[in-house]
């Protein structure tokens, strides 16, 4: 029983790139504080290293193509969280 231990393990949300939508602009690479996204030199799209990704959402919110989302969160859910923070 996880609650008896005083903690619940939750699998981290990580960023995922929709390669069909990615323009390869590199904005995500510039804004990520963890260095998780990188541009694939052959495909000219961003790829995210899931080991480095902390699921902060900086890349998803900065992506002008809206090609990045966090696993387990829809863009609408993330937007609602951001709007709640600025209220």
N, C-alpha and C positions, 0 to 999 in steps of 0.2 A: 504494500500500500504506500504509494508515493507521499501522501500527505502526512503520514505518521513520521516520516523522515524530516519533515519541515520544509521540503522543497519539491517542486515538480519540474521535471526535465521537459523542456520544450525544444523541438527541433528548430533551429534558426531559419529564418526566412532569408533567402538569397536572391540576388538580382538575376533575371533571365532576359536575354536579348532576343527579340524577334528579328532574325536576320533578313526577313523580307521587307521589314520597315526601316532597318538601320541604314542611315546615310553615310556612315563611316566618318562623321565629322570630328570625333574625338573629344567632344564635350564631356562625356562621362569619364574619360581618362583624366581630364584636367580637374574635375571636381571631387573625385573619390579620395577620401582621406586615407584609405587603406591600400590603394594601388591594385584593386581587384580587377577592373576592366583594362583591357589592352586591345589595340587594333590588330586584327589579323592581316598581315601584309599581303596575303594571297587573295583573300576574299574581300578585303577592304571593309570589314564590318567589325564591330566590337564583340569581344568574347569576355566573359566574366569568369575569373578564377574563384570557384565556390569556396575554396579553402581560405582565401583572403577576405572574401565578402562577409561583412558583419550585418548586412541587411538594413543599413541606415536609410536607404532610399534616396541619397543625394543624387546618384546617377539617374534614377528614374524621374525625379522631379526636374532635373536639368536637361534631360534629353529633348531636343527640339522636335524630333520625329516621333516622340512617344513610343519608341521601340523597346523600352525597358520597363519591366514590371517586376515586382517582388513576388516570389512564389508564396502562395497562401493568402495573398492580398490582391484584390482587384484595384485598378486605378481609382475607382470611385470610393473604395474604402480608405485608400491612402489620402485622397483629397479631403474626405470628411475629417480625418484625423488632423490634417494640416489646418483646416478651417477652424476646428475646435481649439487648436493651440493659439490661433491669432485672435480669438474672441476675447 
